[in-house]
């Protein structure tokens, strides 16, 4: 929970696009960590009834990692185009891309 809160604070308070991007990745990793922990707890609780009880959270983590990889590709390309057009990675300069 603390990692997610640090990510939210970073997204809301920073102006550098790279730092914001890293904070979004930190939030995704916090969700992955929580899903694996809850999966492990569920596996311990239901191990006698269902032998494959702990794989659901790990499957969700895999899909979140795939989405994060796609986000990295798209996000970095947007940051590179922002830098090419404005020569800065400050998100306040995004208004210049309107015209």
C-alpha positions in Angstrom: 0.0 0.0 0.0 2.9 2.4 0.8 4.4 1.9 -2.7 1.1 2.7 -4.3 0.7 5.9 -2.2 4.3 6.9 -3.1 3.4 6.5 -6.8 0.2 8.5 -6.5 2.0 11.3 -4.7 4.7 11.3 -7.3 2.2 11.5 -10.2 0.3 14.3 -8.6 3.2 16.5 -7.5 5.9 16.1 -10.1 6.2 18.0 -13.4 8.9 15.9 -15.1 7.3 13.4 -17.5 10.0 10.8 -16.9 9.4 10.9 -13.1 5.6 10.7 -13.6 6.2 7.7 -15.9 8.3 6.0 -13.2 5.7 6.7 -10.6 3.1 5.0 -12.7 5.3 2.0 -13.1 5.8 2.0 -9.3 2.0 1.9 -8.9 1.7 -1.1 -11.3 4.5 -2.9 -9.4 2.7 -2.3 -6.1 -0.5 -3.8 -7.5 1.6 -6.8 -8.7 3.0 -7.3 -5.2 -0.4 -7.1 -3.6 -1.9 -9.6 -6.1 0.9 -12.1 -5.4 0.6 -11.7 -1.7 -3.2 -12.2 -1.8 -2.8 -15.2 -4.1 -0.4 -16.7 -1.6 -2.7 -16.1 1.3 -5.6 -17.6 -0.7 -3.5 -20.6 -1.6 -2.7 -21.3 2.1 -6.4 -21.0 3.0 -7.8 -23.2 0.2 -4.9 -25.7 -0.3 -6.8 -28.7 0.9 -9.9 -28.0 -1.2 -8.3 -26.9 -4.5 -4.7 -27.8 -5.5 -4.5 -25.0 -8.1 -5.9 -22.2 -5.8 -2.8 -19.9 -5.9 -2.4 -19.4 -9.6 -5.1 -16.8 -10.2 -3.2 -13.9 -8.7 0.0 -14.9 -10.6 -2.0 -15.0 -13.8 -3.2 -11.5 -13.2 0.3 -10.4 -12.5 1.4 -11.8 -15.9 -1.3 -9.8 -17.7 -0.4 -6.6 -15.8 3.3 -7.1 -16.8 2.2 -7.4 -20.4 0.2 -4.2 -20.1 3.1 -2.5 -18.4 5.5 -3.5 -21.2 3.1 -2.0 -23.8 2.7 1.1 -21.6 6.5 1.5 -21.6 6.7 1.4 -25.4 3.9 3.9 -25.9 4.9 6.2 -22.9 8.5 6.5 -23.9 7.6 7.3 -27.5 5.3 10.0 -26.3 8.1 11.4 -24.0 10.6 11.3 -26.9 8.2 13.2 -29.1 7.5 15.7 -26.4 11.2 16.3 -26.0 11.7 16.7 -29.8 8.9 19.2 -30.1 9.5 21.3 -26.9 13.1 20.5 -25.9 11.9 19.8 -22.4 10.2 17.0 -20.5 8.1 19.3 -18.4 4.4 18.3 -18.7 3.3 22.0 -18.6 4.7 22.3 -22.1 2.0 19.9 -23.4 -0.2 22.8 -24.3 2.2 23.7 -27.1 1.4 20.4 -28.9 -2.2 21.6 -29.5 -1.2 23.8 -32.4 
